[in-house]
Amino acid sequence: MRYIRLERVSKSYEGELILDNLSLDIPMGQFFALLGPSGCGKTTVLRLLAGLEEVDSGKIFLGDEEITHLPVYKRKINTVFQQYALFPHLSVFENVAYSLRIRKIGEELLRTKVQEVLKMVRLTSFESKFPRNLSGGQQQRVALARALINEPQVLLLDEPLAALDLKLKEEMLIELSELQDKLHTTFVYVTHDQFEALTVSDKMAIMNEQGDIEQMATPKEIYEFPVSRFVANFVGNTNIVEGKLHITGGNYFVEVEGLGLFKVYTPNEKFWMIPGCRLYMSIRPEKIFITKKSREGFANNLVGRVVDIIYYGRSTQYRVRLQNGQFLLVFEQNEEHFPQESIDYDDEVQLYFQKENVVLLER
């Protein structure tokens, strides 16, 4: 597989180190998401790839070609920014055609290419409109069309949906994913929104506050098997419980102060998993079963009291205080066709989870 490769790249701004010997392989032909908190260096990575910034040290490759010092106009890379930067005095057609006119493309070919790309982003009837007459989603499509008109090998997207409302954002995420499937162009999508990254990406990388890559894998692998407490907390909601590891007869248990022993499962034992070591258990809220009744068939159970309930429509979130004073979040899917048990504030509840739903993390 061919990659966009950053080799030991460093970058500073005004004496502040943003990226420190960052190495990253981005698979070409896929939808790749770079996810991390604000200020971690995500946009800097994009600007270095685009050629809008120069590296202090290190190398950047596009496939087998080194592009570290290649000027912007010679890179087969285009960018869609958070601010779409459309020309307000030009029509949709002319905004999209702008780069072709600079290259002095013949009028007939220019018109054909613009119409093709406008059809691709579903804006064929908007040719004569101006940006001020368009919705946020339509402006975003124009920015996409303008970036795609030059048939780049790589399309960089820097928080492109940040200004859109939730419903429109969900629609645009689906459209972006379908567009990438159709074009097979490499999309590199930078965001701090874990929902966006999980929704669209084939593969994703998680950056921490220091600008280091914590984990790179498929969205499912990162969500189900985070490698660190940072990843577990940053991607989705989770419960972090500290405890001490016990290994007896090939079985793994975690002892939690004030709560007792819990049976856990680890498919790949790590070097730090030795009896008596301190660690964290990560348990996703939707993996915990909540009820007021005693149930059989679960390896682990807890007793607690409901202190908070939030109804989300498709699901309900419960915040439960355990016997040791710790709080756990529990998500319960709201099923229309099955009567649900009535759970209210201050109810004593039983919480159950399977050993396979616990991820052990190094402390």
VOBA-1610 file (N, C-alpha, C; in pm, whole numbers, padded with zeros to 5 digits, always signed):
BEGIN
Met+00084-00120+00000Met+00000+00000+00000Met+00087+00125+00000Arg+00052+00225-00081Arg+00125+00351-00086Arg+00077+00443+00026Tyr+00169+00527+00073Tyr+00139+00612+00189Tyr+00181+00756+00164Ile+00112+00845+00233Ile+00164+00979+00256Ile+00244+00966+00386Arg+00370+01004+00383Arg+00455+00974+00497Arg+00520+01100+00554Leu+00508+01115+00684Leu+00584+01217+00756Leu+00692+01146+00834Glu+00818+01182+00810Glu+00930+01118+00878Glu+00998+01217+00973Arg+00981+01194+01102Arg+01048+01271+01207Arg+01036+01422+01183Val+00912+01465+01160Val+00884+01605+01129Val+00872+01688+01256Ser+00941+01800+01259Ser+00930+01895+01371Ser+00892+02032+01318Lys+00814+02106+01399Lys+00771+02239+01359Lys+00748+02324+01483Ser+00802+02445+01481Ser+00782+02539+01591Ser+00723+02668+01537Tyr+00646+02738+01622Tyr+00596+02872+01592Tyr+00640+02965+01703Glu+00713+03069+01666Glu+00757+03171+01763Glu+00820+03107+01887Gly+00903+03008+01862Gly+00976+02944+01972Gly+00900+02834+02043Glu+00771+02816+02011Glu+00692+02711+02076Glu+00689+02586+01988Leu+00734+02475+02042Leu+00740+02349+01968Leu+00599+02290+01954Ile+00554+02275+01830Ile+00420+02221+01804Ile+00427+02072+01771Leu+00517+02036+01681Leu+00538+01896+01644Leu+00683+01860+01672Asp+00705+01747+01738Asp+00839+01707+01778Asp+00869+01567+01725Asn+00944+01560+01614Asn+00982+01431+01554Asn+00860+01343+01528Leu+00757+01400+01468Leu+00636+01324+01439Leu+00656+01237+01315Ser+00626+01109+01328Ser+00625+01017+01215Ser+00486+00961+01199Leu+00436+00962+01076Leu+00298+00920+01051Leu+00285+00871+00909Asp+00223+00752+00892Asp+00193+00698+00760Asp+00043+00702+00736Ile+00002+00775+00632Ile-00140+00788+00598Ile-00164+00706+00472Pro-00247+00600+00479Pro-00270+00516+00360Pro-00340+00593+00249Met-00291+00580+00127Met-00351+00650+00014Met-00473+00572-00038Gly-00569+00648-00090Gly-00690+00587-00143Gly-00797+00562-00039Gln-00774+00607+00085Gln-00870+00586+00194Gln-00917+00719+00251Phe-01020+00710+00334Phe-01068+00825+00411Phe-01000+00817+00546Phe-00905+00907+00570Phe-00823+00903+00691Phe-00859+01023+00779Ala-00882+00998+00907Ala-00916+01106+01000Ala-00804+01124+01102Leu-00768+01249+01126Leu-00671+01285+01228Leu-00748+01356+01339Leu-00758+01291+01453Leu-00844+01336+01561Leu-00761+01373+01683Gly-00794+01487+01744Gly-00722+01526+01864Gly-00779+01655+01921Pro-00741+01690+02043Pro-00793+01811+02107Pro-00741+01936+02037Ser-00809+02047+02059Ser-00767+02174+02001Ser-00626+02209+02047Gly-00545+02254+01952Gly-00409+02296+01985Gly-00305+02187+01986Cys-00342+02063+01944Cys-00246+01953+01951Cys-00154+01948+01829Gly-00187+02023+01722Gly-00100+02024+01604Gly-00162+01962+01480Lys-00292+01929+01485Lys-00358+01865+01370Lys-00352+01954+01245Thr-00392+02081+01260Thr-00394+02172+01146Thr-00253+02200+01096Thr-00156+02200+01186Thr-00017+02217+01144Thr+00025+02104+01051Val-00015+01980+01083Val+00015+01866+00996Val-00043+01890+00857Leu-00168+01937+00851Leu-00233+01963+00723Leu-00160+02072+00645Arg-00122+02178+00712Arg-00055+02290+00644Arg+00083+02248+00592Leu+00150+02159+00664Leu+00278+02108+00617Leu+00259+02018+00495Leu+00153+01935+00497Leu+00124+01850+00382Leu+00090+01934+00258Ala+00014+02041+00281Ala-00029+02127+00170Ala+00084+02213+00118Gly+00190+02230+00197Gly+00299+02318+00156Gly+00279+02462+00198Leu+00180+02485+00284Leu+00154+02621+00333Leu+00249+02660+00445Glu+00317+02562+00502Glu+00420+02586+00603Glu+00541+02500+00569Glu+00659+02544+00611Glu+00783+02469+00592Glu+00818+02394+00720Val+00865+02270+00705Val+00909+02194+00822Val+01038+02255+00876Asp+01059+02244+01007Asp+01188+02282+01065Asp+01290+02171+01040Ser+01243+02048+01049Ser+01327+01931+01020Ser+01237+01814+00985Gly+01294+01714+00919Gly+01216+01597+00880Gly+01181+01599+00732Lys+01110+01497+00687Lys+01077+01482+00546Lys+00929+01444+00530Ile+00873+01482+00413Ile+00735+01447+00378Ile+00737+01382+00240Phe+00667+01268+00229Phe+00661+01195+00102Phe+00516+01177+00059Leu+00493+01188-00071Leu+00364+01153-00131Leu+00391+01031-00218Gly+00357+00912-00166Gly+00399+00790-00233Gly+00551+00781-00226Asp+00615+00764-00342Asp+00761+00753-00348Asp+00829+00888-00368Glu+00752+00994-00387Glu+00808+01125-00417Glu+00821+01209-00290Glu+00940+01261-00266Glu+00958+01352-00155Glu+00906+01490-00194Ile+00819+01546-00110Ile+00758+01676-00142Ile+00788+01780-00033Thr+00887+01751+00052Thr+00914+01836+00168Thr+00925+01983+00132His+00998+02013+00025His+01022+02152-00013His+00957+02188-00148Leu+00864+02105-00191Leu+00795+02131-00318Leu+00695+02245-00299Pro+00691+02343-00391Pro+00594+02452-00376Pro+00450+02403-00382Val+00359+02483-00326Val+00217+02445-00317Val+00161+02407-00453Tyr+00188+02487-00555Tyr+00125+02467-00685Tyr+00174+02341-00757Lys+00287+02285-00710Lys+00338+02163-00772Lys+00294+02036-00699Arg+00228+02052-00588Arg+00179+01936-00512Arg+00042+01897-00564Lys+00017+01767-00573Lys-00113+01719-00619Lys-00206+01707-00499Ile-00212+01818-00424Ile-00287+01822-00298Ile-00370+01950-00295Asn-00498+01939-00261Asn-00583+02056-00244Asn-00644+02054-00104Thr-00690+02170-00058Thr-00737+02183+00080Thr-00874+02250+00085Val-00961+02199+00172Val-01087+02265+00206Val-01076+02309+00352Phe-01083+02439+00375Phe-01064+02493+00510Phe-01197+02509+00583Gln-01186+02532+00713Gln-01305+02555+00796Gln-01382+02678+00745Gln-01309+02784+00711Gln-01369+02900+00645Gln-01356+02878+00495Tyr-01467+02867+00426Tyr-01464+02821+00287Tyr-01392+02916+00193Ala-01381+03045+00230Ala-01305+03144+00153Ala-01349+03151+00007Leu-01480+03149-00016Leu-01532+03165-00152Leu-01522+03312-00193Phe-01505+03336-00321Phe-01502+03473-00371Phe-01645+03527-00374Pro-01678+03626-00293Pro-01817+03672-00283Pro-01869+03737-00411His-01780+03791-00494His-01822+03862-00615His-01831+03770-00736Leu-01799+03639-00717Leu-01805+03544-00828Leu-01920+03445-00807Ser-01980+03403-00916Ser-02087+03303-00910Ser-02029+03168-00870Val-02118+03074-00842Val-02075+02938-00810Val-01990+02882-00924Phe-02035+02900-01045Phe-01960+02849-01161Phe-01820+02908-01163Glu-01809+03040-01148Glu-01679+03106-01159Glu-01590+03076-01039Asn-01649+03054-00920Asn-01569+03012-00805Asn-01500+02879-00834Val-01577+02786-00890Val-01523+02653-00919Val-01424+02659-01035Ala-01452+02746-01134Ala-01369+02754-01255Ala-01241+02834-01235Tyr-01229+02902-01121Tyr-01121+03000-01102Tyr-00982+02944-01133Ser-00948+02830-01076Ser-00813+02774-01096Ser-00791+02731-01240Leu-00898+02688-01307Leu-00885+02649-01448Leu-00859+02771-01536Arg-00921+02881-01502Arg-00900+03005-01580Arg-00756+03053-01563Ile-00702+03041-01442Ile-00562+03079-01419Ile-00470+02995-01507Arg-00505+02868-01523Arg-00424+02777-01606Arg-00454+02793-01755Lys-00548+02886-01787Lys-00585+02915-01926Lys-00635+02791-02000Ile-00721+02715-01932Ile-00789+02601-01994Ile-00889+02653-02096Gly-00902+02583-02208Gly-00998+02622-02312Gly-01140+02627-02257Glu-01221+02720-02311Glu-01355+02745-02256Glu-01443+02622-02261Glu-01438+02547-02369Glu-01525+02429-02382Glu-01488+02323-02279Leu-01358+02295-02267Leu-01314+02196-02169Leu-01341+02245-02028Leu-01319+02374-02002Leu-01344+02434-01871Leu-01489+02414-01831Arg-01581+02446-01924Arg-01724+02434-01892Arg-01760+02288-01864Thr-01705+02197-01941Thr-01735+02055-01922Thr-01689+02008-01785Lys-01566+02046-01747Lys-01510+02002-01619Lys-01586+02061-01501Val-01623+02189-01511Val-01698+02253-01403Val-01835+02187-01387Gln-01902+02162-01497Gln-02035+02100-01490Gln-02027+01959-01432Glu-01920+01887-01465Glu-01903+01751-01411Glu-01886+01753-01260Val-01803+01846-01213Val-01777+01848-01069Val-01896+01905-00992Leu-01971+01998-01052Leu-02091+02049-00987Leu-02198+01941-00977Lys-02205+01857-01078Lys-02298+01743-01074Lys-02259+01646-00963Met-02128+01629-00946Met-02075+01538-00845Met-02117+01583-00704Val-02120+01715-00682Val-02155+01766-00549Val-02301+01815-00542Arg-02378+01780-00644Arg-02523+01808-00650Arg-02554+01958-00645Leu-02485+02034-00732Leu-02509+02178-00740Leu-02531+02224-00884Thr-02583+02136-00969Thr-02596+02170-01111Thr-02690+02288-01136Ser-02787+02310-01050Ser-02882+02419-01071Ser-02841+02548-00999Phe-02718+02552-00947Phe-02673+02667-00869Phe-02561+02746-00938Glu-02536+02718-01065Glu-02422+02778-01136Glu-02418+02930-01125Ser-02533+02994-01139Ser-02535+03140-01148Ser-02553+03209-01012Lys-02573+03131-00907Lys-02594+03191-00775Lys-02462+03239-00716Phe-02472+03331-00619Phe-02354+03384-00551Phe-02348+03328-00409Pro-02228+03322-00348Pro-02214+03264-00214Pro-02313+03318-00111Arg-02345+03447-00119Arg-02437+03507-00020Arg-02578+03448-00029Asn-02610+03385-00143Asn-02744+03326-00161Asn-02748+03178-00127Leu-02638+03125-00073Leu-02629+02982-00046Leu-02631+02953+00104Ser-02681+02835+00138Ser-02676+02790+00278Ser-02534+02745+00312Gly-02510+02718+00440Gly-02378+02672+00481Gly-02338+02543+00413Gly-02433+02450+00402Gly-02404+02323+00336Gly-02373+02339+00188Gln-02445+02431+00123Gln-02421+02456-00020Gln-02285+02523-00041Gln-02250+02617+00046Gln-02117+02679+00037Gln-02007+02576+00055Gln-02032+02481+00146Gln-01932+02377+00168Gln-01914+02292+00043Arg-02024+02265-00029Arg-02016+02187-00153Arg-01940+02263-00261Val-01959+02395-00266Val-01884+02476-00363Val-01734+02468-00332Ala-01700+02479-00204Ala-01559+02469-00165Ala-01502+02332-00202Leu-01581+02227-00185Leu-01539+02093-00225Leu-01516+02084-00375Ala-01614+02137-00452Ala-01604+02135-00598Ala-01480+02210-00644Arg-01453+02324-00583Arg-01337+02404-00621Arg-01206+02329-00593Ala-01206+02250-00485Ala-01086+02173-00451Ala-01070+02051-00541Leu-01182+01994-00586Leu-01177+01871-00665Leu-01157+01896-00814Ile-01177+02020-00861Ile-01174+02049-01004Ile-01037+02017-01065Asn-00930+02026-00985Asn-00796+01998-01036Asn-00754+01853-01020Glu-00849+01768-00981Glu-00827+01623-00967Glu-00703+01593-00881Pro-00703+01639-00756Pro-00587+01615-00669Pro-00575+01468-00629Gln-00453+01427-00598Gln-00434+01293-00543Gln-00481+01287-00399Val-00468+01401-00331Val-00503+01409-00188Val-00589+01532-00164Leu-00697+01513-00090Leu-00782+01625-00049Leu-00772+01638+00103Leu-00727+01756+00147Leu-00716+01783+00290Leu-00838+01860+00336Leu-00899+01817+00445Leu-01020+01881+00497Leu-00996+01922+00642Asp-00991+02053+00666Asp-00960+02106+00798Asp-01088+02152+00867Glu-01144+02066+00953Glu-01269+02096+01026Glu-01374+02157+00933Pro-01403+02094+00819Pro-01490+02156+00718Pro-01636+02170+00759Leu-01678+02096+00862Leu-01820+02098+00900Leu-01845+02173+01030Ala-01744+02241+01081Ala-01753+02304+01213Ala-01865+02406+01221Ala-01896+02473+01109Ala-01996+02582+01112Ala-02139+02533+01087Leu-02157+02403+01064Leu-02289+02351+01029Leu-02362+02299+01152Asp-02497+02304+01145Asp-02575+02248+01256Asp-02571+02096+01250Leu-02616+02031+01358Leu-02598+01887+01374Leu-02661+01807+01261Lys-02785+01838+01224Lys-02854+01761+01121Lys-02783+01773+00986Leu-02745+01897+00950Leu-02676+01918+00824Leu-02538+01853+00827Lys-02474+01857+00942Lys-02343+01794+00956Lys-02352+01644+00930Glu-02455+01579+00985Glu-02473+01436+00964Glu-02495+01405+00817Glu-02573+01489+00748Glu-02598+01469+00605Glu-02469+01485+00524Met-02390+01588+00559Met-02267+01613+00485Met-02163+01506+00509Leu-02160+01448+00627Leu-02067+01339+00655Leu-02094+01221+00563Ile-02222+01189+00543Ile-02259+01079+00453Ile-02218+01113+00310Glu-02243+01237+00268Glu-02208+01279+00133Glu-02058+01273+00110Leu-01980+01318+00208Leu-01834+01313+00196Leu-01784+01170+00182Ser-01841+01080+00262Ser-01801+00941+00258Ser-01834+00879+00122Glu-01954+00908+00070Glu-01994+00855-00061Glu-01906+00912-00172Leu-01871+01040-00160Leu-01786+01104-00260Leu-01647+01041-00263Gln-01592+01014-00146Gln-01460+00952-00141Gln-01463+00811-00199Asp-01569+00736-00170Asp-01585+00602-00226Asp-01588+00607-00379Lys-01654+00709-00431Lys-01668+00722-00576Lys-01538+00763-00643Leu-01465+00856-00582Leu-01345+00912-00644Leu-01218+00832-00615His-01215+00762-00502His-01095+00691-00455His-00978+00787-00433Thr-01010+00915-00414Thr-00909+01013-00377Thr-00880+00999-00228Thr-00755+01019-00189Thr-00720+01015-00047Thr-00777+01138+00021Phe-00862+01118+00120Phe-00915+01227+00202Phe-00845+01224+00337Val-00787+01337+00376Val-00729+01350+00510Val-00813+01452+00585Tyr-00886+01405+00684Tyr-00989+01483+00751Tyr-00943+01515+00894Val-00924+01642+00922Val-00879+01685+01054Val-00997+01736+01136Thr-01012+01685+01258Thr-01124+01727+01342Thr-01092+01703+01490His-01163+01773+01578His-01158+01742+01721His-01287+01671+01763Asp-01377+01649+01665Asp-01508+01589+01691Asp-01500+01438+01667Gln-01505+01360+01776Gln-01489+01216+01761Gln-01605+01152+01684Phe-01726+01211+01691Phe-01840+01157+01615Phe-01810+01164+01465Glu-01758+01279+01419Glu-01725+01293+01277Glu-01622+01189+01234Ala-01515+01176+01313Ala-01407+01084+01276Ala-01455+00939+01272Leu-01535+00899+01370Leu-01586+00762+01373Leu-01680+00735+01257Thr-01755+00838+01215Thr-01856+00821+01111Thr-01796+00799+00973Val-01692+00874+00937Val-01648+00875+00798Val-01520+00797+00770Ser-01436+00774+00867Ser-01301+00729+00835Ser-01289+00578+00815Asp-01198+00540+00724Asp-01156+00400+00711Asp-01051+00370+00817Lys-00966+00468+00840Lys-00862+00456+00943Lys-00847+00592+01009Met-00808+00593+01136Met-00794+00719+01207Met-00674+00713+01302Ala-00619+00831+01328Ala-00509+00843+01424Ala-00551+00941+01533Ile-00515+00911+01657Ile-00549+00996+01771Ile-00422+01067+01817Met-00426+01202+01817Met-00314+01282+01866Met-00346+01329+02008Asn-00245+01328+02094Asn-00264+01381+02230Asn-00224+01528+02236Glu-00233+01587+02354Glu-00206+01731+02370Glu-00063+01768+02334Gln+00030+01671+02343Gln+00170+01698+02312Gln+00202+01683+02163Gly+00100+01646+02082Gly+00122+01630+01939Gly+00176+01494+01901Asp+00169+01396+01991Asp+00214+01260+01961Asp+00095+01174+01920Ile+00120+01073+01837Ile+00015+00979+01796Ile+00000+00874+01906Glu-00116+00870+01969Glu-00142+00772+02074Glu-00182+00637+02015Gln-00262+00640+01908Gln-00310+00515+01849Gln-00355+00541+01706Met-00328+00445+01618Met-00375+00453+01480Met-00432+00318+01442Ala-00559+00317+01400Ala-00628+00191+01369Ala-00761+00225+01303Thr-00845+00124+01282Thr-00980+00149+01231Thr-01064+00211+01343Pro-01172+00283+01308Pro-01258+00339+01413Pro-01308+00236+01513Lys-01345+00118+01464Lys-01396+00014+01555Lys-01287-00032+01652Glu-01164-00052+01600Glu-01055-00096+01687Glu-01024+00008+01794Ile-01025+00135+01754Ile-00994+00241+01851Ile-01102+00253+01956Tyr-01229+00240+01915Tyr-01338+00252+02010Tyr-01344+00131+02103Glu-01330+00012+02046Glu-01345-00110+02126Glu-01219-00145+02204Phe-01100-00110+02149Phe-00975-00151+02213Phe-00877-00033+02221Pro-00912+00070+02297Pro-00818+00182+02314Pro-00691+00134+02383Val-00578+00196+02346Val-00450+00151+02404Val-00409+00233+02525Ser-00482+00342+02551Ser-00444+00427+02664Ser-00568+00492+02724Arg-00551+00544+02845Arg-00659+00614+02911Arg-00702+00736+02830Phe-00604+00805+02769Phe-00635+00924+02688Phe-00728+00887+02573Val-00696+00782+02499Val-00778+00741+02385Val-00917+00699+02431Ala-00923+00619+02537Ala-01052+00571+02588Ala-01142+00688+02626Asn-01086+00790+02689Asn-01165+00907+02731Asn-01200+00998+02615Phe-01109+01010+02518Phe-01128+01107+02410Phe-01226+01059+02304Val-01227+00929+02278Val-01314+00874+02174Val-01435+00811+02241Gly-01545+00885+02243Gly-01666+00835+02308Gly-01661+00852+02459Asn-01766+00807+02526Asn-01772+00809+02672Asn-01724+00676+02727Thr-01660+00680+02841Thr-01621+00556+02906Thr-01616+00576+03056Asn-01614+00465+03128Asn-01594+00466+03272Asn-01454+00415+03301Ile-01377+00491+03376Ile-01242+00450+03414Ile-01241+00413+03562Val-01203+00290+03591Val-01201+00239+03728Val-01061+00188+03758Glu-01003+00236+03868Glu-00867+00194+03904Glu-00872+00071+03993Gly-00774-00018+03973Gly-00770-00139+04055Gly-00635-00207+04051Lys-00630-00328+04109Lys-00505-00405+04117Lys-00528-00541+04051Leu-00431-00584+03970Leu-00446-00707+03892Leu-00412-00831+03974His-00497-00935+03960His-00471-01067+04017His-00480-01169+03904Ile-00390-01264+03903Ile-00393-01371+03803Ile-00395-01503+03878Thr-00503-01579+03858Thr-00519-01706+03929Thr-00563-01814+03831Gly-00479-01916+03814Gly-00513-02028+03727Gly-00543-01985+03584Gly-00472-01885+03536Gly-00493-01839+03399Gly-00608-01742+03385Asn-00681-01714+03492Asn-00791-01617+03490Asn-00744-01483+03546Tyr-00799-01376+03491Tyr-00760-01241+03530Tyr-00871-01176+03613Phe-00831-01113+03723Phe-00925-01042+03808Phe-00867-00904+03840Val-00956-00807+03861Val-00914-00675+03907Val-00983-00648+04039Glu-00902-00615+04140Glu-00956-00582+04272Glu-00972-00431+04281Val-01094-00386+04306Val-01124-00244+04318Val-01158-00215+04465Glu-01091-00118+04520Glu-01111-00085+04661Glu-01255-00049+04690Gly-01314-00115+04786Gly-01451-00089+04826Gly-01556-00159+04742Leu-01512-00230+04635Leu-01609-00297+04548Leu-01581-00445+04530Gly-01459-00488+04556Gly-01427-00631+04546Gly-01356-00668+04418Leu-01367-00800+04381Leu-01298-00854+04264Leu-01390-00859+04143Phe-01330-00830+04026Phe-01405-00837+03901Phe-01327-00923+03801Lys-01398-01014+03738Lys-01334-01101+03641Lys-01321-01026+03508Val-01201-01029+03449Val-01177-00958+03324Val-01114-01053+03224Tyr-01111-01009+03100Tyr-01057-01093+02992Tyr-00957-01011+02913Thr-00842-01067+02884Thr-00743-00997+02803Thr-00692-01091+02694Pro-00725-01064+02568Pro-00682-01152+02459Pro-00531-01144+02434Asn-00471-01028+02464Asn-00327-01009+02441Asn-00263-00953+02566Glu-00195-01039+02639Glu-00133-00995+02764Glu-00018-00899+02733Lys-00015-00786+02799Lys+00091-00687+02780Lys+00205-00712+02879Phe+00321-00655+02848Phe+00440-00678+02931Phe+00421-00630+03074Trp+00334-00529+03092Trp+00318-00471+03226Trp+00214-00545+03311Met+00148-00647+03253Met+00044-00719+03326Met+00105-00825+03417Ile+00145-00782+03534Ile+00201-00873+03633Ile+00115-00867+03759Pro+00104-00976+03831Pro+00020-00976+03952Pro+00057-00863+04047Gly-00044-00793+04095Gly-00024-00684+04189Gly-00007-00548+04126Cys+00005-00542+03992Cys+00025-00410+03929Cys-00104-00329+03934Arg-00090-00197+03942Arg-00204-00107+03939Arg-00239-00079+03793Leu-00368-00072+03763Leu-00412-00048+03626Leu-00548+00019+03626Tyr-00596+00046+03505Tyr-00731+00102+03488Tyr-00817+00004+03410Met-00943-00006+03449Met-01043-00074+03368Met-01123+00032+03294Ser-01138+00015+03162Ser-01226+00102+03083Ser-01350+00022+03044Ile-01467+00075+03080Ile-01594+00006+03051Ile-01687+00107+02985Arg-01723+00084+02860Arg-01813+00174+02789Arg-01952+00172+02853Pro-02019+00288+02863Pro-02150+00294+02932Pro-02256+00204+02870Glu-02250+00185+02736Glu-02352+00101+02671Glu-02326-00048+02692Lys-02210-00082+02749Lys-02177-00223+02776Lys-02223-00267+02914Ile-02282-00174+02988Ile-02329-00204+03124Ile-02481-00219+03122Phe-02528-00327+03182Phe-02672-00354+03189Phe-02725-00304+03323Ile-02834-00228+03322Ile-02890-00171+03444Ile-03030-00226+03469Thr-03057-00262+03594Thr-03188-00315+03630Thr-03207-00303+03781Lys-03332-00314+03824Lys-03360-00318+03968Lys-03373-00462+04017Lys-03357-00558+03925Lys-03375-00699+03958Lys-03241-00772+03956Ser-03234-00883+04027Ser-03115-00968+04023Ser-03119-01051+03896Arg-03006-01063+03829Arg-02996-01139+03704Arg-02881-01238+03714Glu-02893-01348+03640Glu-02787-01448+03634Glu-02719-01440+03498Gly-02600-01497+03487Gly-02531-01505+03359Gly-02427-01397+03338Phe-02409-01307+03433Phe-02307-01203+03423Phe-02193-01232+03520Ala-02070-01211+03474Ala-01955-01240+03557Ala-01936-01136+03666Asn-01983-01014+03640Asn-01957-00904+03733Asn-02084-00825+03761Asn-02103-00788+03886Asn-02218-00703+03916Asn-02182-00603+04026Leu-02253-00489+04023Leu-02233-00381+04120Leu-02369-00335+04169Val-02370-00277+04287Val-02492-00218+04341Val-02469-00067+04354Gly-02569+00011+04310Gly-02555+00156+04321Gly-02689+00225+04329Arg-02686+00358+04331Arg-02808+00436+04339Arg-02807+00542+04230Val-02919+00556+04160Val-02930+00651+04049Val-02932+00794+04103Val-02842+00878+04053Val-02837+01018+04098Val-02869+01116+03986Asp-02870+01068+03860Asp-02897+01158+03749Asp-02949+01078+03630Ile-03046+01134+03558Ile-03103+01069+03440Ile-03115+01174+03329Ile-03061+01142+03211Ile-03075+01231+03094Ile-03136+01151+02981Tyr-03248+01200+02929Tyr-03318+01133+02819Tyr-03273+01193+02687Tyr-03216+01109+02598Tyr-03164+01157+02469Tyr-03253+01120+02351Gly-03365+01056+02376Gly-03451+01013+02266Gly-03421+00869+02230Arg-03309+00848+02160Arg-03272+00712+02122Arg-03215+00632+02239Ser-03166+00703+02341Ser-03109+00635+02457Ser-03130+00719+02582Thr-03111+00656+02696Thr-03119+00724+02825Thr-02987+00704+02898Gln-02934+00812+02955Gln-02810+00803+03032Gln-02842+00808+03181Tyr-02788+00712+03255Tyr-02801+00709+03400Tyr-02664+00734+03462Arg-02660+00815+03566Arg-02538+00833+03646Arg-02565+00766+03780Val-02480+00669+03812Val-02505+00584+03928Val-02388+00597+04026Arg-02422+00622+04154Arg-02320+00627+04258Arg-02306+00488+04320Leu-02182+00437+04320Leu-02156+00303+04372Leu-02133+00307+04523Gln-02115+00188+04580Gln-02100+00178+04725Gln-01971+00241+04776Asn-01869+00252+04689Asn-01742+00314+04732Asn-01740+00464+04701Gly-01853+00520+04656Gly-01862+00662+04627Gly-01829+00700+04484Gln-01778+00606+04405Gln-01746+00635+04265Gln-01874+00638+04181Phe-01868+00710+04069Phe-01985+00721+03980Phe-01958+00647+03849Leu-02061+00581+03798Leu-02054+00517+03667Leu-02164+00573+03578Leu-02132+00589+03448Leu-02232+00623+03348Leu-02283+00495+03283Val-02413+00490+03259Val-02475+00376+03192Val-02568+00430+03082Phe-02552+00378+02960Phe-02643+00414+02850Phe-02736+00297+02824Glu-02865+00326+02819Glu-02962+00222+02786Glu-03036+00263+02659Gln-03034+00174+02559Gln-03104+00202+02434Gln-03253+00201+02459Asn-03324+00298+02403Asn-03469+00304+02419Asn-03536+00226+02307Glu-03587+00108+02342Glu-03651+00020+02243Glu-03801+00043+02244Glu-03855+00080+02127Glu-03999+00108+02117Glu-04084-00016+02140His-04037-00129+02086His-04125-00247+02079His-04120-00336+02203Phe-04034-00297+02299Phe-04023-00380+02419Phe-04044-00292+02542Pro-04134-00331+02629Pro-04156-00250+02751Pro-04029-00247+02835Gln-03990-00125+02878Gln-03869-00112+02957Gln-03902-00098+03104Glu-03810-00145+03185Glu-03825-00133+03330Glu-03819+00015+03368Ser-03905+00054+03458Ser-03908+00193+03503Ser-03802+00215+03609Ile-03703+00300+03576Ile-03597+00333+03670Ile-03601+00483+03694Asp-03601+00523+03820Asp-03618+00664+03854Asp-03503+00711+03943Tyr-03503+00842+03971Tyr-03404+00900+04060Tyr-03407+00830+04196Asp-03290+00811+04253Asp-03272+00756+04387Asp-03307+00608+04396Asp-03337+00542+04284Asp-03362+00397+04286Asp-03231+00323+04309Glu-03237+00216+04388Glu-03123+00127+04400Glu-03124+00033+04280Val-03009+00022+04213Val-03004-00057+04090Val-02887-00155+04094Gln-02901-00260+04013Gln-02794-00356+03991Gln-02730-00325+03854Leu-02598-00322+03851Leu-02525-00301+03726Leu-02447-00428+03693Tyr-02459-00475+03568Tyr-02391-00596+03528Tyr-02306-00569+03403Phe-02191-00633+03394Phe-02114-00626+03270Phe-02033-00755+03253Gln-02012-00793+03128Gln-01938-00914+03097Gln-01788-00887+03102Lys-01710-00988+03131Lys-01565-00972+03139Lys-01506-00927+03006Glu-01569-00968+02893Glu-01518-00931+02761Glu-01534-00783+02730Asn-01617-00713+02809Asn-01644-00572+02783Asn-01553-00479+02864Val-01453-00536+02928Val-01356-00456+03004Val-01226-00448+02924Val-01174-00327+02908Val-01042-00310+02846Val-00946-00266+02957Leu-00834-00338+02970Leu-00735-00308+03072Leu-00631-00211+03016Leu-00604-00105+03090Leu-00512+00000+03046Leu-00402+00020+03148Glu-00283+00044+03099Glu-00168+00065+03188Glu-00189+00193+03267Arg-00156+00188+03395Arg-00173+00305+03482Arg-00053+00397+03467
//
